Amino acid sequence: MYHKYLCLLVFDIGFWELITIAILALIIVRPEKLPKFAKDAGKLLKNLRNYVKKTKKEMAKELNVEEISELQDSINHVDKLMEEAPDKNLSDKK
């Protein structure tokens, strides 16, 4: 259901804003050049998405996301064990 509106949500553009952009595009770019302009804009958007995807992949590789995730899991496990373990100091004071 939401997939139809995903592109509008990603760029935080509402319906009327999209209509305004389309009208401005018709005014600024002559109607006969609009198909070429749209094609070039589509290529630019595709290249931008590929660049972002590649950059995310490289950053994840450099930051060793998997190792950090494993370390975080280990820390959480130790934390849980510490909470469950009886406190010796409390039992000695009684």
N, C-alpha and C positions, 0 to 999 in steps of 0.2 A: 504494500500500500504506500509506504513512504518512499519507495524507489523513484517514483515520478517526480518528487519534489526534492530529491537529494541534491541535485546541482544547485537549486535555489537556496537550500539550507547551508551548503558548504560555503557559498559566497555571501550569505546573509542578504540575499536580494529578494525582495517581495515582487508580487505580480506587477504592480503599477510601476515599480522601479524598472523592471525588465521592459515594460512597454515604453517607458520614457527613454531608455537606452536605445531601443529599436528605432524610435522616431528620430532621435538625435543622430543615429547612424545613417538614416535615410537622408537627413538634411546635410550632414557633413560629407558623407561619401555619396556621390551621385548614384542613383539607382542602378545604372548600367555597370558600375564598378563594384557594387555591393557583393555579388557572388564571389569575385576574386578576393575581396577583402575578408569575407567570411571564411573562405578556404585558407587564406594565410593566417587568420586568427586561430583557426582550428589546428593548423600545423604548429603554431606557436604554443598553444595550450598543450598539445601532445608532447612536444619537446620539453616543456616545463614540467609536466607530470613525470616524464622519464627521468629528468634530472633530479627531481625531488626523490623519486623512488631509489635511484642509484645512490644518492647522497645518504639516505636513511640506511641503506644496506651497508655502505662503507662505514658509517658511524657506528652501527651495531657491531660490525666486525672489529673495529678499532677499540671499542669500549668493552668488548667481550661480555655482551649482555647475558649470555648463558652462564658464564662464570659468576657474574654478579648476582644473578638470580639464584644460583646454587648456594652462594655464600649467605644470601638473605634467608633462604630456607633453613640453612644450618643455624643461623643466629636465632631464628624464630623457634626452632626445635629446642635449642639450649635454653632459651627464655621460658618456654613451656615447662621444661624439666625443672628449672629453678623455682617456678611458681608451685609446682606439684610436690617438690621435695619438702620434707618436714624441716622446720627451723630448729636447729640444735640449741641455739641460744635461748629460745623461748622455753624449751623443755627443761633446761638446766636451772633457770631462774625460779621455777615453780617449786 
